[in-house]
Amino acid sequence: MAKVGIFYGSTTGKTEMVVESLQKEFGQDVVDLHNIADVDESDFEEYTNLIVACPTWNIGELQSDWDGFFPDLDSIDFSGKKVAYFGTGDQVGYADNFQDAMGILEEKIAELGGTTVGYWSTDGYDFNESKAVKNGKFVGLAIDEDNQSDLTDERVKAWVAQLKKEFGI
């Protein structure tokens, strides 16, 4: 079975907590976790199925570990890779840039040849703008632990079921 590599950054632990839920839902033997603070470009090579996870910080910015790694993305060939995105954010406090980090990463990785999978409906969210919305959908799973933590488990289960089909696993 094809392995899935999850590459994540987490400062407060919310993103890491959801990443661990994703791993559990996929199955421990299917998913490898990689904290972006501890990887180099070659770690991406062994996966054709990737999940990129990043919270949005401040006013639409990447989490600090992802911000530091962002220039290194240019040296990775994402051709032939299916890439799903997941982000945490606060749609109430930051309604004008909810999930922007997910959108920033998706735009860059798509330019580098990655095929985006795992689009997620904006239904059930209340925000003004987001760089993570394309063609009326989020480019990946949007989680708001601050305001909708009661929906996280349900969203994770539904998204993993969707990704298993899209990844072909």
Steps between C-alpha positions, in 0.01 A plus 500: 500500500623848417616699795377851570744759630354772720722806524384738770593799709342565839569765760217465753440129442156532334627409154708214636196366689293492180791349304509216753123453452558480124769237551271297726213520249720392208676237710838524671660275236381722212620842615843636592511828694769759432534820701613757242751635753690171477495417126699576191392502139590135438240383755225583248647273231378167636129592486259532210218587743559797726306700755632847577372640830549857620314737731446859398681740730455868573335669204515237227854375555666160496588332828865579584647158413321499164606859442862396545464198270296681231803601283621137504181388322650635176752215494236225527345337193133446577421361153296182522413563865147535634498763773220562749497801732376548851503810715389629836377853546251732671214603272355745755811687612662494157204498261689696233783247464358171628723210390729722289805285583339198338437705186855638493650150518258353244574775250876447531494120489257496206743728311770241572296220340293363790145388423256633759250252642272515802298810419254578781167683504475847656151412627474532877770764531452875554788714373551791259806410292758226462794431270409133550176523299513407130193447284276533806673233711786487744814346346501264798351424838433812708491445876399766754581362843428840657137521391393162360700237687183290530513445121866399474463122541214482250690712248818291539311172444323633189818651353707185555230290329512745207882494487519121506307502172697789351834350603389157380572323829 
